[in-house]
Amino acid sequence: MQRLAVYCGSSLGASEAYKTGAIQLGKELAKRNITVVYGGSSIGLMGAVANTVLNEGGHAIGVIPKILEEREISHKGLTELITVETMHERKAKMMELADGFVVLPGGTGTLEEFFEVFTWGQIGLHKKPCGLLNINHYYDPLIHLFEHMIDQKFLQEKFRTMAIIEDDPALLLDKFLNYEAPPIKSFE
């Protein structure tokens, strides 16, 4: 695993635990010589992950659409900053560059990015691991929603297991190394 896409908020959130978790992930990525591919911002959790990776001697590639380049304050100190025209291009480029996807706390944009790569894996467009770093129990409601989807027969258990969930970055990345995509046969 050489590159991981990280989806997360452009704000720091309400708890210091979110920033602490982002920093822990950044340190773990740098330690394992894994390049972070992310949204290209210098602020929020995005900036915390990128700055930590860079400060620890790692590499960070940002992908930012022109419309957000000034609003999210694009990071000028990255290994590489790729500017694209649209959000669709941003997501496609990040998926192309990444060997897997890690989701930290964030808002609707973060969830939208996660669900797109998760769905792409579910229909067989990629076989890359998708993980939720459940910092401070942020994703507990989403985990419960997954269980509800399974109970109501809208999500097969084999696809639910595609979402690797951990609260420790090292454990999450260890599970990524052993990930095997489920067989894609039917959507009953």
Solvent accessible surface area in square Angstrom, and as a share of the most:
residue,aa,sasa,rsa
1,M,75,0.34
2,Q,140,0.62
3,R,85,0.31
4,L,0,0.00
5,A,0,0.00
6,V,1,0.01
7,Y,4,0.02
8,C,8,0.05
9,G,9,0.09
10,S,43,0.28
11,S,73,0.47
12,L,80,0.40
13,G,52,0.50
14,A,112,0.87
15,S,33,0.21
16,E,126,0.56
17,A,37,0.29
18,Y,26,0.10
19,K,69,0.29
20,T,62,0.36
21,G,4,0.04
22,A,0,0.00
23,I,53,0.27
24,Q,91,0.41
25,L,0,0.00
26,G,0,0.00
27,K,102,0.43
28,E,21,0.09
29,L,0,0.00
30,A,17,0.13
31,K,157,0.67
32,R,67,0.24
33,N,117,0.60
34,I,9,0.04
35,T,19,0.11
36,V,0,0.00
37,V,0,0.00
38,Y,1,0.00
39,G,4,0.04
40,G,0,0.00
41,S,0,0.00
42,S,37,0.24
43,I,63,0.32
44,G,11,0.11
45,L,3,0.02
46,M,12,0.05
47,G,1,0.01
48,A,11,0.09
49,V,0,0.00
50,A,0,0.00
51,N,57,0.29
52,T,12,0.07
53,V,0,0.00
54,L,45,0.23
55,N,125,0.64
56,E,92,0.41
57,G,64,0.62
58,G,11,0.11
59,H,90,0.40
60,A,0,0.00
61,I,8,0.04
62,G,0,0.00
63,V,0,0.00
64,I,0,0.00
65,P,0,0.00
66,K,116,0.49
67,I,115,0.58
68,L,21,0.10
69,E,49,0.22
70,E,157,0.70
71,R,164,0.60
72,E,23,0.10
73,I,96,0.49
74,S,5,0.03
75,H,19,0.09
76,K,165,0.70
77,G,51,0.49
78,L,24,0.12
79,T,76,0.44
80,E,83,0.37
81,L,56,0.28
82,I,34,0.17
83,T,56,0.32
84,V,17,0.10
85,E,101,0.45
86,T,59,0.34
87,M,71,0.32
88,H,136,0.61
89,E,76,0.34
90,R,9,0.03
91,K,13,0.05
92,A,54,0.42
93,K,58,0.24
94,M,1,0.01
95,M,31,0.14
96,E,119,0.54
97,L,30,0.15
98,A,1,0.01
99,D,57,0.29
100,G,0,0.00
101,F,0,0.00
102,V,0,0.00
103,V,0,0.00
104,L,0,0.00
105,P,4,0.03
106,G,12,0.11
107,G,46,0.44
108,T,121,0.70
109,G,42,0.40
110,T,7,0.04
111,L,57,0.28
112,E,81,0.36
113,E,17,0.07
114,F,0,0.00
115,F,63,0.26
116,E,43,0.19
117,V,3,0.02
118,F,6,0.03
119,T,60,0.35
120,W,55,0.19
121,G,5,0.05
122,Q,32,0.14
123,I,85,0.43
124,G,35,0.34
125,L,111,0.55
126,H,14,0.06
127,K,149,0.63
128,K,46,0.20
129,P,7,0.05
130,C,1,0.00
131,G,0,0.00
132,L,0,0.00
133,L,1,0.00
134,N,14,0.07
135,I,11,0.06
136,N,79,0.40
137,H,127,0.57
138,Y,80,0.30
139,Y,4,0.02
140,D,44,0.23
141,P,94,0.59
142,L,18,0.09
143,I,34,0.17
144,H,126,0.56
145,L,77,0.38
146,F,1,0.01
147,E,73,0.33
148,H,101,0.45
149,M,56,0.25
150,I,30,0.15
151,D,101,0.52
152,Q,95,0.42
153,K,168,0.71
154,F,170,0.71
155,L,12,0.06
156,Q,48,0.21
157,E,95,0.43
158,K,58,0.25
159,F,1,0.01
160,R,42,0.15
161,T,75,0.44
162,M,3,0.02
163,A,3,0.02
164,I,19,0.10
165,I,38,0.19
166,E,29,0.13
167,D,99,0.51
168,D,54,0.28
169,P,11,0.07
170,A,33,0.25
171,L,91,0.45
172,L,0,0.00
173,L,2,0.01
174,D,59,0.30
175,K,95,0.40
176,F,5,0.02
177,L,108,0.54
178,N,123,0.63
179,Y,42,0.16
180,E,153,0.69
181,A,33,0.26
182,P,19,0.12
183,P,85,0.53
184,I,62,0.31
185,K,167,0.71
186,S,42,0.27
187,F,119,0.49
188,E,172,0.77
